[in-house]
Amino acid sequence: MVENADLTGLPSSTVICAEIDPLRSEGELLAERLEQAGVEVRHKTFHGSTHEFFGMAMVVPDAAAAQTFAAHELKRAFGTAILPI
């Protein structure tokens, strides 16, 4: 459980939640506990979105925003240069 885990020393984290999601409270608690442990956290809850919204960017505007947020955070974490595969 997050309540009992020692989260100090973990790398910076990004937590993306949907408002209408049975896992939302766990995601928000994780973000809060990481912050309390001194971990750099970027957390965003997309209001009005449901659990599976992230992959629905073609029809759900918040999904596109969540994907852009995640991509930005990955680029920030790994540096701005993207190498070809």
PyMOL commands that set and color helices and strands:
alter all, ss='L'
color gray80, all
select helices_A, chain A and resi 2-4+24-36+53-55+61-78
alter helices_A, ss='H'
color red, helices_A
select strands_A, chain A and resi 13-20+41-50
alter strands_A, ss='S'
color yellow, strands_A
deselect
rebuild
show_as cartoon
